[in-house]
Amino acid sequence: MTKLEEKIINLISENLGVAKEEITPESSLRKDLGAATLTITDLLAKIQEEFNLDLEEVEAEKIKTVGQLINLVVAEVE
């Protein structure tokens, strides 16, 4: 796991109250981790702030898994 992925998983863990060990790239944000769309929107705002990104155009309901979220951030950072 890269440092970037680790930071994202830490943010997910902190914001959703889920142990880091329970979070995998295959984890569904909604089904497995219990996140509502508003919670995912808040998480995106925190990720924007943490990594200095512009994710305003990202629709929270389209992000289904932790892996999709990680790929989104990696694509924006690179």
PDB file of N, CA, C and O in Angstrom:
ATOM      1  N   MET A   1       0.838  -1.177   0.000  1.00  0.00           N
ATOM      2  CA  MET A   1       0.000   0.000   0.000  1.00  0.00           C
ATOM      3  C   MET A   1       0.890   1.250   0.000  1.00  0.00           C
ATOM      4  O   MET A   1       1.845   1.351   0.770  1.00  0.00           O
ATOM      5  N   THR A   2       0.554   2.189  -0.876  1.00  0.00           N
ATOM      6  CA  THR A   2       1.335   3.420  -0.945  1.00  0.00           C
ATOM      7  C   THR A   2       0.954   4.341   0.209  1.00  0.00           C
ATOM      8  O   THR A   2      -0.063   4.137   0.872  1.00  0.00           O
ATOM      9  N   LYS A   3       1.782   5.355   0.439  1.00  0.00           N
ATOM     10  CA  LYS A   3       1.476   6.330   1.498  1.00  0.00           C
ATOM     11  C   LYS A   3       0.186   7.078   1.191  1.00  0.00           C
ATOM     12  O   LYS A   3      -0.584   7.399   2.097  1.00  0.00           O
ATOM     13  N   LEU A   4      -0.046   7.351  -0.078  1.00  0.00           N
ATOM     14  CA  LEU A   4      -1.270   8.041  -0.494  1.00  0.00           C
ATOM     15  C   LEU A   4      -2.495   7.188  -0.152  1.00  0.00           C
ATOM     16  O   LEU A   4      -3.464   7.690   0.418  1.00  0.00           O
ATOM     17  N   GLU A   5      -2.450   5.909  -0.499  1.00  0.00           N
ATOM     18  CA  GLU A   5      -3.561   5.004  -0.189  1.00  0.00           C
ATOM     19  C   GLU A   5      -3.770   4.912   1.315  1.00  0.00           C
ATOM     20  O   GLU A   5      -4.903   4.891   1.796  1.00  0.00           O
ATOM     21  N   GLU A   6      -2.679   4.858   2.041  1.00  0.00           N
ATOM     22  CA  GLU A   6      -2.758   4.780   3.498  1.00  0.00           C
ATOM     23  C   GLU A   6      -3.430   6.028   4.085  1.00  0.00           C
ATOM     24  O   GLU A   6      -4.250   5.923   4.997  1.00  0.00           O
ATOM     25  N   LYS A   7      -3.079   7.205   3.560  1.00  0.00           N
ATOM     26  CA  LYS A   7      -3.692   8.450   4.026  1.00  0.00           C
ATOM     27  C   LYS A   7      -5.196   8.456   3.751  1.00  0.00           C
ATOM     28  O   LYS A   7      -5.986   8.885   4.592  1.00  0.00           O
ATOM     29  N   ILE A   8      -5.583   7.980   2.572  1.00  0.00           N
ATOM     30  CA  ILE A   8      -6.996   7.944   2.201  1.00  0.00           C
ATOM     31  C   ILE A   8      -7.750   6.984   3.123  1.00  0.00           C
ATOM     32  O   ILE A   8      -8.836   7.305   3.605  1.00  0.00           O
ATOM     33  N   ILE A   9      -7.182   5.832   3.361  1.00  0.00           N
ATOM     34  CA  ILE A   9      -7.822   4.857   4.254  1.00  0.00           C
ATOM     35  C   ILE A   9      -7.922   5.416   5.668  1.00  0.00           C
ATOM     36  O   ILE A   9      -8.923   5.191   6.348  1.00  0.00           O
ATOM     37  N   ASN A  10      -6.907   6.138   6.118  1.00  0.00           N
ATOM     38  CA  ASN A  10      -6.975   6.778   7.440  1.00  0.00           C
ATOM     39  C   ASN A  10      -8.125   7.788   7.497  1.00  0.00           C
ATOM     40  O   ASN A  10      -8.858   7.843   8.484  1.00  0.00           O
ATOM     41  N   LEU A  11      -8.277   8.580   6.441  1.00  0.00           N
ATOM     42  CA  LEU A  11      -9.377   9.554   6.392  1.00  0.00           C
ATOM     43  C   LEU A  11     -10.734   8.853   6.404  1.00  0.00           C
ATOM     44  O   LEU A  11     -11.660   9.291   7.085  1.00  0.00           O
ATOM     45  N   ILE A  12     -10.841   7.775   5.654  1.00  0.00           N
ATOM     46  CA  ILE A  12     -12.094   7.011   5.634  1.00  0.00           C
ATOM     47  C   ILE A  12     -12.383   6.464   7.027  1.00  0.00           C
ATOM     48  O   ILE A  12     -13.503   6.566   7.527  1.00  0.00           O
ATOM     49  N   SER A  13     -11.369   5.890   7.640  1.00  0.00           N
ATOM     50  CA  SER A  13     -11.511   5.310   8.980  1.00  0.00           C
ATOM     51  C   SER A  13     -11.974   6.362   9.984  1.00  0.00           C
ATOM     52  O   SER A  13     -12.909   6.128  10.751  1.00  0.00           O
ATOM     53  N   GLU A  14     -11.322   7.513   9.975  1.00  0.00           N
ATOM     54  CA  GLU A  14     -11.663   8.595  10.909  1.00  0.00           C
ATOM     55  C   GLU A  14     -13.081   9.113  10.679  1.00  0.00           C
ATOM     56  O   GLU A  14     -13.820   9.351  11.634  1.00  0.00           O
ATOM     57  N   ASN A  15     -13.454   9.285   9.424  1.00  0.00           N
ATOM     58  CA  ASN A  15     -14.741   9.897   9.106  1.00  0.00           C
ATOM     59  C   ASN A  15     -15.924   8.937   9.213  1.00  0.00           C
ATOM     60  O   ASN A  15     -17.052   9.361   9.467  1.00  0.00           O
ATOM     61  N   LEU A  16     -15.668   7.655   9.021  1.00  0.00           N
ATOM     62  CA  LEU A  16     -16.767   6.694   9.068  1.00  0.00           C
ATOM     63  C   LEU A  16     -16.772   5.886  10.361  1.00  0.00           C
ATOM     64  O   LEU A  16     -17.696   5.111  10.609  1.00  0.00           O
ATOM     65  N   GLY A  17     -15.748   6.066  11.178  1.00  0.00           N
ATOM     66  CA  GLY A  17     -15.691   5.331  12.432  1.00  0.00           C
ATOM     67  C   GLY A  17     -15.511   3.835  12.235  1.00  0.00           C
ATOM     68  O   GLY A  17     -16.044   3.031  13.000  1.00  0.00           O
ATOM     69  N   VAL A  18     -14.760   3.468  11.211  1.00  0.00           N
ATOM     70  CA  VAL A  18     -14.508   2.068  10.891  1.00  0.00           C
ATOM     71  C   VAL A  18     -13.014   1.793  11.081  1.00  0.00           C
ATOM     72  O   VAL A  18     -12.175   2.613  10.707  1.00  0.00           O
ATOM     73  N   ALA A  19     -12.689   0.641  11.660  1.00  0.00           N
ATOM     74  CA  ALA A  19     -11.281   0.275  11.854  1.00  0.00           C
ATOM     75  C   ALA A  19     -10.576   0.164  10.508  1.00  0.00           C
ATOM     76  O   ALA A  19     -11.133  -0.367   9.547  1.00  0.00           O
ATOM     77  N   LYS A  20      -9.346   0.669  10.446  1.00  0.00           N
ATOM     78  CA  LYS A  20      -8.566   0.632   9.206  1.00  0.00           C
ATOM     79  C   LYS A  20      -8.438  -0.782   8.657  1.00  0.00           C
ATOM     80  O   LYS A  20      -8.421  -0.988   7.444  1.00  0.00           O
ATOM     81  N   GLU A  21      -8.349  -1.747   9.558  1.00  0.00           N
ATOM     82  CA  GLU A  21      -8.171  -3.145   9.159  1.00  0.00           C
ATOM     83  C   GLU A  21      -9.394  -3.683   8.396  1.00  0.00           C
ATOM     84  O   GLU A  21      -9.282  -4.661   7.657  1.00  0.00           O
ATOM     85  N   GLU A  22     -10.531  -3.058   8.571  1.00  0.00           N
ATOM     86  CA  GLU A  22     -11.756  -3.491   7.905  1.00  0.00           C
ATOM     87  C   GLU A  22     -11.916  -2.881   6.514  1.00  0.00           C
ATOM     88  O   GLU A  22     -12.805  -3.276   5.760  1.00  0.00           O
ATOM     89  N   ILE A  23     -11.064  -1.927   6.177  1.00  0.00           N
ATOM     90  CA  ILE A  23     -11.197  -1.198   4.912  1.00  0.00           C
ATOM     91  C   ILE A  23     -10.251  -1.787   3.871  1.00  0.00           C
ATOM     92  O   ILE A  23      -9.035  -1.830   4.064  1.00  0.00           O
ATOM     93  N   THR A  24     -10.839  -2.240   2.761  1.00  0.00           N
ATOM     94  CA  THR A  24     -10.055  -2.755   1.633  1.00  0.00           C
ATOM     95  C   THR A  24     -10.500  -2.011   0.381  1.00  0.00           C
ATOM     96  O   THR A  24     -11.554  -1.377   0.384  1.00  0.00           O
ATOM     97  N   PRO A  25      -9.711  -2.079  -0.691  1.00  0.00           N
ATOM     98  CA  PRO A  25     -10.137  -1.425  -1.935  1.00  0.00           C
ATOM     99  C   PRO A  25     -11.491  -1.937  -2.450  1.00  0.00           C
ATOM    100  O   PRO A  25     -12.210  -1.213  -3.140  1.00  0.00           O
ATOM    101  N   GLU A  26     -11.830  -3.181  -2.112  1.00  0.00           N
ATOM    102  CA  GLU A  26     -13.091  -3.759  -2.567  1.00  0.00           C
ATOM    103  C   GLU A  26     -14.274  -3.361  -1.691  1.00  0.00           C
ATOM    104  O   GLU A  26     -15.424  -3.604  -2.059  1.00  0.00           O
ATOM    105  N   SER A  27     -14.008  -2.754  -0.538  1.00  0.00           N
ATOM    106  CA  SER A  27     -15.087  -2.380   0.378  1.00  0.00           C
ATOM    107  C   SER A  27     -16.049  -1.398  -0.276  1.00  0.00           C
ATOM    108  O   SER A  27     -15.634  -0.399  -0.864  1.00  0.00           O
ATOM    109  N   SER A  28     -17.340  -1.698  -0.163  1.00  0.00           N
ATOM    110  CA  SER A  28     -18.371  -0.773  -0.624  1.00  0.00           C
ATOM    111  C   SER A  28     -18.517   0.306   0.438  1.00  0.00           C
ATOM    112  O   SER A  28     -18.683   0.007   1.621  1.00  0.00           O
ATOM    113  N   LEU A  29     -18.456   1.553   0.013  1.00  0.00           N
ATOM    114  CA  LEU A  29     -18.587   2.654   0.962  1.00  0.00           C
ATOM    115  C   LEU A  29     -19.938   2.612   1.657  1.00  0.00           C
ATOM    116  O   LEU A  29     -20.031   2.913   2.847  1.00  0.00           O
ATOM    117  N   ARG A  30     -20.969   2.247   0.940  1.00  0.00           N
ATOM    118  CA  ARG A  30     -22.313   2.232   1.511  1.00  0.00           C
ATOM    119  C   ARG A  30     -22.624   0.919   2.230  1.00  0.00           C
ATOM    120  O   ARG A  30     -22.962   0.927   3.414  1.00  0.00           O
ATOM    121  N   LYS A  31     -22.512  -0.194   1.532  1.00  0.00           N
ATOM    122  CA  LYS A  31     -22.919  -1.488   2.091  1.00  0.00           C
ATOM    123  C   LYS A  31     -21.984  -1.980   3.185  1.00  0.00           C
ATOM    124  O   LYS A  31     -22.436  -2.396   4.252  1.00  0.00           O
ATOM    125  N   ASP A  32     -20.682  -1.934   2.924  1.00  0.00           N
ATOM    126  CA  ASP A  32     -19.720  -2.485   3.886  1.00  0.00           C
ATOM    127  C   ASP A  32     -19.365  -1.510   5.000  1.00  0.00           C
ATOM    128  O   ASP A  32     -19.169  -1.914   6.146  1.00  0.00           O
ATOM    129  N   LEU A  33     -19.283  -0.213   4.660  1.00  0.00           N
ATOM    130  CA  LEU A  33     -18.803   0.772   5.630  1.00  0.00           C
ATOM    131  C   LEU A  33     -19.913   1.681   6.163  1.00  0.00           C
ATOM    132  O   LEU A  33     -19.673   2.492   7.058  1.00  0.00           O
ATOM    133  N   GLY A  34     -21.113   1.550   5.623  1.00  0.00           N
ATOM    134  CA  GLY A  34     -22.270   2.266   6.154  1.00  0.00           C
ATOM    135  C   GLY A  34     -22.327   3.752   5.867  1.00  0.00           C
ATOM    136  O   GLY A  34     -22.975   4.496   6.603  1.00  0.00           O
ATOM    137  N   ALA A  35     -21.665   4.199   4.815  1.00  0.00           N
ATOM    138  CA  ALA A  35     -21.642   5.632   4.505  1.00  0.00           C
ATOM    139  C   ALA A  35     -22.866   6.039   3.693  1.00  0.00           C
ATOM    140  O   ALA A  35     -23.236   5.364   2.732  1.00  0.00           O
ATOM    141  N   ALA A  36     -23.482   7.136   4.083  1.00  0.00           N
ATOM    142  CA  ALA A  36     -24.568   7.734   3.304  1.00  0.00           C
ATOM    143  C   ALA A  36     -23.946   8.685   2.279  1.00  0.00           C
ATOM    144  O   ALA A  36     -22.770   9.031   2.390  1.00  0.00           O
ATOM    145  N   THR A  37     -24.716   9.101   1.297  1.00  0.00           N
ATOM    146  CA  THR A  37     -24.206  10.007   0.264  1.00  0.00           C
ATOM    147  C   THR A  37     -23.652  11.293   0.881  1.00  0.00           C
ATOM    148  O   THR A  37     -22.605  11.782   0.457  1.00  0.00           O
ATOM    149  N   LEU A  38     -24.341  11.834   1.866  1.00  0.00           N
ATOM    150  CA  LEU A  38     -23.873  13.056   2.519  1.00  0.00           C
ATOM    151  C   LEU A  38     -22.530  12.823   3.213  1.00  0.00           C
ATOM    152  O   LEU A  38     -21.659  13.692   3.196  1.00  0.00           O
ATOM    153  N   THR A  39     -22.367  11.662   3.817  1.00  0.00           N
ATOM    154  CA  THR A  39     -21.103  11.328   4.484  1.00  0.00           C
ATOM    155  C   THR A  39     -19.975  11.241   3.466  1.00  0.00           C
ATOM    156  O   THR A  39     -18.860  11.691   3.728  1.00  0.00           O
ATOM    157  N   ILE A  40     -20.266  10.663   2.309  1.00  0.00           N
ATOM    158  CA  ILE A  40     -19.258  10.560   1.254  1.00  0.00           C
ATOM    159  C   ILE A  40     -18.914  11.951   0.729  1.00  0.00           C
ATOM    160  O   ILE A  40     -17.753  12.232   0.431  1.00  0.00           O
ATOM    161  N   THR A  41     -19.914  12.821   0.614  1.00  0.00           N
ATOM    162  CA  THR A  41     -19.671  14.202   0.191  1.00  0.00           C
ATOM    163  C   THR A  41     -18.742  14.903   1.185  1.00  0.00           C
ATOM    164  O   THR A  41     -17.814  15.606   0.784  1.00  0.00           O
ATOM    165  N   ASP A  42     -18.993  14.710   2.477  1.00  0.00           N
ATOM    166  CA  ASP A  42     -18.122  15.281   3.512  1.00  0.00           C
ATOM    167  C   ASP A  42     -16.710  14.718   3.406  1.00  0.00           C
ATOM    168  O   ASP A  42     -15.726  15.445   3.547  1.00  0.00           O
ATOM    169  N   LEU A  43     -16.623  13.423   3.159  1.00  0.00           N
ATOM    170  CA  LEU A  43     -15.326  12.768   3.010  1.00  0.00           C
ATOM    171  C   LEU A  43     -14.564  13.349   1.819  1.00  0.00           C
ATOM    172  O   LEU A  43     -13.361  13.595   1.908  1.00  0.00           O
ATOM    173  N   LEU A  44     -15.263  13.566   0.708  1.00  0.00           N
ATOM    174  CA  LEU A  44     -14.634  14.177  -0.469  1.00  0.00           C
ATOM    175  C   LEU A  44     -14.109  15.571  -0.138  1.00  0.00           C
ATOM    176  O   LEU A  44     -13.028  15.948  -0.592  1.00  0.00           O
ATOM    177  N   ALA A  45     -14.857  16.333   0.640  1.00  0.00           N
ATOM    178  CA  ALA A  45     -14.414  17.682   1.033  1.00  0.00           C
ATOM    179  C   ALA A  45     -13.137  17.592   1.863  1.00  0.00           C
ATOM    180  O   ALA A  45     -12.226  18.399   1.681  1.00  0.00           O
ATOM    181  N   LYS A  46     -13.061  16.636   2.757  1.00  0.00           N
ATOM    182  CA  LYS A  46     -11.862  16.475   3.584  1.00  0.00           C
ATOM    183  C   LYS A  46     -10.671  16.011   2.756  1.00  0.00           C
ATOM    184  O   LYS A  46      -9.538  16.422   3.007  1.00  0.00           O
ATOM    185  N   ILE A  47     -10.927  15.157   1.771  1.00  0.00           N
ATOM    186  CA  ILE A  47      -9.860  14.710   0.876  1.00  0.00           C
ATOM    187  C   ILE A  47      -9.361  15.885   0.043  1.00  0.00           C
ATOM    188  O   ILE A  47      -8.155  16.036  -0.153  1.00  0.00           O
ATOM    189  N   GLN A  48     -10.282  16.720  -0.450  1.00  0.00           N
ATOM    190  CA  GLN A  48      -9.893  17.922  -1.202  1.00  0.00           C
ATOM    191  C   GLN A  48      -8.960  18.787  -0.381  1.00  0.00           C
ATOM    192  O   GLN A  48      -7.930  19.253  -0.868  1.00  0.00           O
ATOM    193  N   GLU A  49      -9.331  18.994   0.865  1.00  0.00           N
ATOM    194  CA  GLU A  49      -8.546  19.834   1.762  1.00  0.00           C
ATOM    195  C   GLU A  49      -7.183  19.206   2.056  1.00  0.00           C
ATOM    196  O   GLU A  49      -6.159  19.887   2.007  1.00  0.00           O
ATOM    197  N   GLU A  50      -7.173  17.917   2.359  1.00  0.00           N
ATOM    198  CA  GLU A  50      -5.936  17.208   2.718  1.00  0.00           C
ATOM    199  C   GLU A  50      -4.922  17.208   1.582  1.00  0.00           C
ATOM    200  O   GLU A  50      -3.727  17.405   1.807  1.00  0.00           O
ATOM    201  N   PHE A  51      -5.405  16.986   0.354  1.00  0.00           N
ATOM    202  CA  PHE A  51      -4.506  16.836  -0.789  1.00  0.00           C
ATOM    203  C   PHE A  51      -4.496  18.048  -1.712  1.00  0.00           C
ATOM    204  O   PHE A  51      -3.845  18.029  -2.756  1.00  0.00           O
ATOM    205  N   ASN A  52      -5.221  19.109  -1.328  1.00  0.00           N
ATOM    206  CA  ASN A  52      -5.284  20.331  -2.129  1.00  0.00           C
ATOM    207  C   ASN A  52      -5.745  20.038  -3.562  1.00  0.00           C
ATOM    208  O   ASN A  52      -5.088  20.413  -4.533  1.00  0.00           O
ATOM    209  N   LEU A  53      -6.890  19.359  -3.664  1.00  0.00           N
ATOM    210  CA  LEU A  53      -7.445  18.979  -4.957  1.00  0.00           C
ATOM    211  C   LEU A  53      -8.750  19.715  -5.203  1.00  0.00           C
ATOM    212  O   LEU A  53      -9.338  20.286  -4.284  1.00  0.00           O
ATOM    213  N   ASP A  54      -9.196  19.697  -6.450  1.00  0.00           N
ATOM    214  CA  ASP A  54     -10.508  20.238  -6.789  1.00  0.00           C
ATOM    215  C   ASP A  54     -11.388  19.074  -7.239  1.00  0.00           C
ATOM    216  O   ASP A  54     -11.292  18.614  -8.377  1.00  0.00           O
ATOM    217  N   LEU A  55     -12.234  18.610  -6.343  1.00  0.00           N
ATOM    218  CA  LEU A  55     -13.130  17.495  -6.642  1.00  0.00           C
ATOM    219  C   LEU A  55     -14.585  17.955  -6.707  1.00  0.00           C
ATOM    220  O   LEU A  55     -15.504  17.157  -6.521  1.00  0.00           O
ATOM    221  N   GLU A  56     -14.784  19.228  -6.968  1.00  0.00           N
ATOM    222  CA  GLU A  56     -16.130  19.808  -6.992  1.00  0.00           C
ATOM    223  C   GLU A  56     -17.047  19.098  -7.987  1.00  0.00           C
ATOM    224  O   GLU A  56     -18.249  18.987  -7.746  1.00  0.00           O
ATOM    225  N   GLU A  57     -16.505  18.626  -9.078  1.00  0.00           N
ATOM    226  CA  GLU A  57     -17.315  18.009 -10.129  1.00  0.00           C
ATOM    227  C   GLU A  57     -17.649  16.546  -9.840  1.00  0.00           C
ATOM    228  O   GLU A  57     -18.467  15.952 -10.544  1.00  0.00           O
ATOM    229  N   VAL A  58     -17.037  15.965  -8.829  1.00  0.00           N
ATOM    230  CA  VAL A  58     -17.247  14.549  -8.519  1.00  0.00           C
ATOM    231  C   VAL A  58     -18.592  14.365  -7.821  1.00  0.00           C
ATOM    232  O   VAL A  58     -18.900  15.052  -6.847  1.00  0.00           O
ATOM    233  N   GLU A  59     -19.372  13.445  -8.327  1.00  0.00           N
ATOM    234  CA  GLU A  59     -20.670  13.153  -7.731  1.00  0.00           C
ATOM    235  C   GLU A  59     -20.509  12.001  -6.742  1.00  0.00           C
ATOM    236  O   GLU A  59     -20.125  10.895  -7.123  1.00  0.00           O
ATOM    237  N   ALA A  60     -20.800  12.264  -5.490  1.00  0.00           N
ATOM    238  CA  ALA A  60     -20.587  11.294  -4.419  1.00  0.00           C
ATOM    239  C   ALA A  60     -21.315   9.979  -4.676  1.00  0.00           C
ATOM    240  O   ALA A  60     -20.800   8.908  -4.353  1.00  0.00           O
ATOM    241  N   GLU A  61     -22.508  10.056  -5.256  1.00  0.00           N
ATOM    242  CA  GLU A  61     -23.275   8.823  -5.454  1.00  0.00           C
ATOM    243  C   GLU A  61     -22.660   7.894  -6.492  1.00  0.00           C
ATOM    244  O   GLU A  61     -23.016   6.718  -6.555  1.00  0.00           O
ATOM    245  N   LYS A  62     -21.742   8.406  -7.306  1.00  0.00           N
ATOM    246  CA  LYS A  62     -21.089   7.564  -8.314  1.00  0.00           C
ATOM    247  C   LYS A  62     -19.900   6.792  -7.745  1.00  0.00           C
ATOM    248  O   LYS A  62     -19.422   5.847  -8.372  1.00  0.00           O
ATOM    249  N   ILE A  63     -19.427   7.176  -6.586  1.00  0.00           N
ATOM    250  CA  ILE A  63     -18.301   6.483  -5.966  1.00  0.00           C
ATOM    251  C   ILE A  63     -18.848   5.348  -5.129  1.00  0.00           C
ATOM    252  O   ILE A  63     -19.512   5.572  -4.117  1.00  0.00           O
ATOM    253  N   LYS A  64     -18.569   4.132  -5.554  1.00  0.00           N
ATOM    254  CA  LYS A  64     -19.142   2.952  -4.906  1.00  0.00           C
ATOM    255  C   LYS A  64     -18.184   2.282  -3.927  1.00  0.00           C
ATOM    256  O   LYS A  64     -18.599   1.837  -2.856  1.00  0.00           O
ATOM    257  N   THR A  65     -16.897   2.208  -4.292  1.00  0.00           N
ATOM    258  CA  THR A  65     -15.945   1.456  -3.466  1.00  0.00           C
ATOM    259  C   THR A  65     -14.772   2.324  -3.019  1.00  0.00           C
ATOM    260  O   THR A  65     -14.525   3.406  -3.552  1.00  0.00           O
ATOM    261  N   VAL A  66     -14.068   1.813  -2.029  1.00  0.00           N
ATOM    262  CA  VAL A  66     -12.851   2.476  -1.554  1.00  0.00           C
ATOM    263  C   VAL A  66     -11.847   2.550  -2.699  1.00  0.00           C
ATOM    264  O   VAL A  66     -11.169   3.564  -2.862  1.00  0.00           O
ATOM    265  N   GLY A  67     -11.745   1.495  -3.485  1.00  0.00           N
ATOM    266  CA  GLY A  67     -10.813   1.478  -4.625  1.00  0.00           C
ATOM    267  C   GLY A  67     -11.104   2.574  -5.629  1.00  0.00           C
ATOM    268  O   GLY A  67     -10.179   3.194  -6.154  1.00  0.00           O
ATOM    269  N   GLN A  68     -12.383   2.824  -5.903  1.00  0.00           N
ATOM    270  CA  GLN A  68     -12.748   3.903  -6.825  1.00  0.00           C
ATOM    271  C   GLN A  68     -12.323   5.253  -6.260  1.00  0.00           C
ATOM    272  O   GLN A  68     -11.831   6.115  -6.989  1.00  0.00           O
ATOM    273  N   LEU A  69     -12.513   5.426  -4.980  1.00  0.00           N
ATOM    274  CA  LEU A  69     -12.119   6.676  -4.334  1.00  0.00           C
ATOM    275  C   LEU A  69     -10.602   6.858  -4.396  1.00  0.00           C
ATOM    276  O   LEU A  69     -10.115   7.947  -4.700  1.00  0.00           O
ATOM    277  N   ILE A  70      -9.870   5.806  -4.111  1.00  0.00           N
ATOM    278  CA  ILE A  70      -8.401   5.858  -4.181  1.00  0.00           C
ATOM    279  C   ILE A  70      -7.962   6.190  -5.600  1.00  0.00           C
ATOM    280  O   ILE A  70      -7.102   7.049  -5.795  1.00  0.00           O
ATOM    281  N   ASN A  71      -8.541   5.519  -6.591  1.00  0.00           N
ATOM    282  CA  ASN A  71      -8.168   5.774  -7.996  1.00  0.00           C
ATOM    283  C   ASN A  71      -8.461   7.202  -8.405  1.00  0.00           C
ATOM    284  O   ASN A  71      -7.689   7.811  -9.147  1.00  0.00           O
ATOM    285  N   LEU A  72      -9.572   7.741  -7.928  1.00  0.00           N
ATOM    286  CA  LEU A  72      -9.933   9.128  -8.204  1.00  0.00           C
ATOM    287  C   LEU A  72      -8.867  10.082  -7.676  1.00  0.00           C
ATOM    288  O   LEU A  72      -8.425  10.982  -8.390  1.00  0.00           O
ATOM    289  N   VAL A  73      -8.460   9.887  -6.446  1.00  0.00           N
ATOM    290  CA  VAL A  73      -7.469  10.773  -5.825  1.00  0.00           C
ATOM    291  C   VAL A  73      -6.113  10.606  -6.513  1.00  0.00           C
ATOM    292  O   VAL A  73      -5.434  11.595  -6.791  1.00  0.00           O
ATOM    293  N   VAL A  74      -5.717   9.367  -6.787  1.00  0.00           N
ATOM    294  CA  VAL A  74      -4.434   9.116  -7.455  1.00  0.00           C
ATOM    295  C   VAL A  74      -4.409   9.814  -8.805  1.00  0.00           C
ATOM    296  O   VAL A  74      -3.407  10.433  -9.162  1.00  0.00           O
ATOM    297  N   ALA A  75      -5.502   9.722  -9.563  1.00  0.00           N
ATOM    298  CA  ALA A  75      -5.568  10.361 -10.879  1.00  0.00           C
ATOM    299  C   ALA A  75      -5.451  11.874 -10.775  1.00  0.00           C
ATOM    300  O   ALA A  75      -4.841  12.506 -11.638  1.00  0.00           O
ATOM    301  N   GLU A  76      -6.026  12.463  -9.733  1.00  0.00           N
ATOM    302  CA  GLU A  76      -5.974  13.912  -9.546  1.00  0.00           C
ATOM    303  C   GLU A  76      -4.605  14.382  -9.065  1.00  0.00           C
ATOM    304  O   GLU A  76      -4.159  15.472  -9.421  1.00  0.00           O
ATOM    305  N   VAL A  77      -3.944  13.565  -8.262  1.00  0.00           N
ATOM    306  CA  VAL A  77      -2.646  13.938  -7.677  1.00  0.00           C
ATOM    307  C   VAL A  77      -1.543  13.874  -8.735  1.00  0.00           C
ATOM    308  O   VAL A  77      -0.629  14.699  -8.741  1.00  0.00           O
ATOM    309  N   GLU A  78      -1.635  12.897  -9.616  1.00  0.00           N
ATOM    310  CA  GLU A  78      -0.559  12.686 -10.615  1.00  0.00           C
ATOM    311  C   GLU A  78      -0.605  13.663 -11.740  1.00  0.00           C
ATOM    312  O   GLU A  78       0.230  13.605 -12.643  1.00  0.00           O
TER     313      GLU A  78
END
